[in-house]
Amino acid sequence: MAQLLVRDLSPHAVEALKRRAAANGRSAEAEHRAILESVLGADKEAWLARARELREEVRGRTIGESADIIREFRDNR
């Protein structure tokens, strides 16, 4: 597993990280990791899995023109 060293952080940034970590029940290191992974998309596999689930949910549905859908909705009120 790779390691990352971040130098010259302001005391404000370090304190903000510690507060955020405490609020989320994590260590500062774990919070730092979570922030980086969420911003950089490190959880790509989970995202792809969710995309596959959504594709399965809509499989077989017909998609029409928006004007036709609006007209049908209006007519059925």
WOTAWO-V14767 format. One record per residue. N is the residue number from 0. SS is DSSP state (@ for helix, = for strand, . for the rest). OMEGA is omega in whole degrees, 0 to 359 (* if undefined). Layout:
BEGIN
N|SS|OMEGA  N|SS|OMEGA
END
This chain:
BEGIN
0|.|181  1|.|177  2|.|180  3|.|178  4|.|180  5|.|183  6|.|172  7|.|173  8|.|178  9|.|177  10|@|178  11|@|180  12|@|180  13|@|179  14|@|179  15|@|178  16|@|179  17|@|178  18|@|180  19|@|179  20|@|180  21|@|180  22|@|180  23|.|178  24|.|181  25|.|172  26|.|178  27|@|179  28|@|179  29|@|178  30|@|178  31|@|179  32|@|181  33|@|179  34|@|180  35|@|181  36|@|181  37|@|181  38|@|185  39|@|178  40|.|181  41|.|181  42|.|183  43|@|182  44|@|178  45|@|179  46|@|179  47|@|178  48|@|179  49|@|178  50|@|178  51|@|178  52|@|181  53|@|177  54|@|178  55|@|180  56|@|184  57|@|180  58|.|177  59|.|178  60|.|176  61|.|180  62|.|182  63|.|176  64|.|183  65|@|180  66|@|179  67|@|180  68|@|179  69|@|180  70|@|180  71|@|178  72|@|181  73|@|181  74|@|182  75|.|179  76|.|*
END
